[in-house]
Amino acid sequence: MTADVRIPSEVAAVLRYYVYTLRDPRDGQVFYVGKGIGDRINAHVREAGADPQSERAKLRRIREIEANGQAVDLLFLRTGIDDEHTAYIVEQAVIDAFRADHHPLTNLVRGHHSGRHGLAALPAVIARHRAQACPPIDGPVIMLKIQNGWRPDMSEQETYDKTRGHWKIAGWVRERAQYALGIAYGVVRGAYRIDSWFPSEMPWDQGKDRWGFEGTRAPELAHVVGTHVRDAFPNQVMYRRFMDGYAGSTNPEASPV
């Protein structure tokens, strides 16, 4: 019978959240991974004893071990985890490490958010998180590469300020363009209506005919923010114009930039 070594409250306070395993002493194989707090690590052995008719693989394995006159090995993998969310992440990573090695576990679930963040090969991860291709856009639109200095945590105002200027754009384009998209690493980060243009007054732009625009967020193009236009931006290209509208990405599987 597995000894019931209960965890005192002062020890539980130090352990905080933790990730643990159950190991079969007969063959040295881990058969379950879990996360918990307090005395959770002991709960499975107690559950197996309280429900001898259960056919759940984990409980059946525990009863087989105890019927052999041995005790389940209760092992901590990581203690002192600050919060449950982090404990879930660690638990899921450990479960997936065993799965990657084709090691069978009795866990009924693969881990928290494993379908989105868990075990997957490189091509599958890229496909899982890849931006969708930008759909067609009606109306004259310009695309402006803003990735120099762009950050994922930029506010909407910062993205707008980065997109609005200053650019070397011909007068006939300024007259026709209705929309401007800010593009960083091939992905649309902001979509704006163009209301008017103004010449740059920056000292370093003097004599370079660079312009900025005044505008507002374009709610009618909100659906294109987060989509990719990588086919429209080969290396070194900073600005593209589509005065008859954008036909949409011609390469939905374009490689990330």
Buried (B, 14 or more C-beta within 10 A) or exposed (E): EBEEEEBEEEEBEEBBBBBBBBBBEEEEEBBBBBBBBBBBBBEBBEBBBEEEEBEBBBBBBBBEBBEEEBBBBBEEBBEEBEEBEBBBBBBBBBBBEBBEEEEEBBBEEBBBEBEEBBBBEEEEEEEEEBBEBBEEBEBBBBBBBBBEEBEEEBEEEBBBBBBBBBBEBEEEBBEBBBBBBBBBBBBBBBBBBBEEBEBBEEEEBEEEBBBBBEBEBBEEBEBBBEBBBBBBBEEEEBBBBBBEBBEBBEEBEBEEB
